[in-house]
C-alpha cells in the first residue's frame, strides 16, 4: 500500500482493479483489526482466498465465501505481501485515530 493514501499510480500497474478496490475500501464504515499472531492461519482459515469463487469452493466457511461478491467486493482486506503488514497497519490506524479525534469534537 502506498504511504500517500493509496493514490500511488504505480499500484494500478500491479492490479487493473486497484482504483475499484480503493473505492470499495472507502465506500462505507470500516472495522480495523490488527492480527499479530497466526497471520497465515487467519488469512486462510478466517478470511479465505481473495478470489470469492475460490473461497466459496475451497473454504466455504470463511468471511469471503460467506459475504464476498467478487474480487473487488470480497468483504475483507488482508495484507498478503511480507513486509506490508507494518506499513498497512500504521496507515489504517493513523487514519482511524485522526477520524476518532474529529468525531469527538
ABEGO torsion letter per residue (X at the ends): XBAAGGABAAAAAABAAAAAAAAAAAABBBBBBBBABGAAAAAAAAAEBABAAAAAAABAABAAAAABABAABAGBBBBABBGAAAAAAAAAAAAAAAAAAAAAX
